Amino acid sequence: MTSCEEDLTKAGGKQSKNFPSQIINNANIIQRDSGFVTLRAKALIIEKYELIDSPYTVARKGIDIQFFDKKKPKVPGTIKAKYARFFDYKQFYEAREM
């Protein structure tokens, strides 16, 4: 007796996991803390790589981020870049003009 079934739990150990687990098109992200807007971000495409040892999020086609402070809520800090990456484990942003 033969079968065409493949046990994917055994075969998956050597496959690459370096691909996006989430892709967001035309992203418009608002982050709040106790109802106060702390961050607004806009990007054409955001890719999240969560299945690897050091997860990160990348915006390859640019990003526009505004950071808001409760002391000066009407004057945001800004980051505009043609490329940005956020390292989840370090809570660290990298932004570059390319």
Secondary structure, 3 states (H helix, E strand, C coil): CCCCCCCHHHHHHHCCCCCCCEEEEEEEEEEEECCEEEEEEEEEEEEEECCCCCCEEEECCCEEEEEEECCEEEEEEEEEECEEEEECCCCEEEEECC
